[in-house]
Amino acid sequence: MKYPFHRRPAKGYIQALTESICWKIDFADFQNHLYTVKGITEWGRTWMSFKLFKCKERSVSMISESAKTRYLTLQQQHPEIIQLAPVKHIATYLGITDTSLSRIRKDLAKELT
């Protein structure tokens, strides 16, 4: 198989919430590097396997953990997201409403006092 990608338009998008530096590579150049740069194919396979594992882990978390537990995990693993991202984006990532997230945060604040 020469081109392992479907090349279909995405149904979603990525939006930077903070100042960022992004890199772009033309598809043809990417394909060329994929087959000419030593080790990039194995790196890509490893990276994709890791991302698939993380996606599955997130899916299981969404159905097996409470919203509070998901929030606490996010807070522990990525505290910078809690500080930088708007509440509505955090809530969407957690699969809850921003009202529910505000309630969770309020309850956690009460537990600390």
Secondary structure as the mmCIF struct_conf table of DSSP 4:
data_model
#
loop_
_struct_conf.conf_type_id
_struct_conf.id
_struct_conf.beg_label_comp_id
_struct_conf.beg_label_asym_id
_struct_conf.beg_label_seq_id
_struct_conf.end_label_comp_id
_struct_conf.end_label_asym_id
_struct_conf.end_label_seq_id
BEND BEND1 LYS A 11 GLY A 12
BEND BEND2 LEU A 17 THR A 18
HELX_RH_AL_P HELX_RH_AL_P1 PHE A 27 THR A 36
BEND BEND3 VAL A 37 VAL A 37
TURN_TY1_P TURN_TY1_P1 LYS A 38 GLY A 39
HELX_RH_AL_P HELX_RH_AL_P2 ILE A 40 SER A 64
BEND BEND4 GLU A 65 GLU A 65
HELX_RH_AL_P HELX_RH_AL_P3 ALA A 67 GLN A 77
HELX_RH_AL_P HELX_RH_AL_P4 PRO A 79 LEU A 84
BEND BEND5 ALA A 85 ALA A 85
HELX_RH_AL_P HELX_RH_AL_P5 VAL A 87 LEU A 94
TURN_TY1_P TURN_TY1_P2 GLY A 95 GLY A 95
BEND BEND6 ILE A 96 ILE A 96
HELX_RH_AL_P HELX_RH_AL_P6 ASP A 98 LEU A 112
#
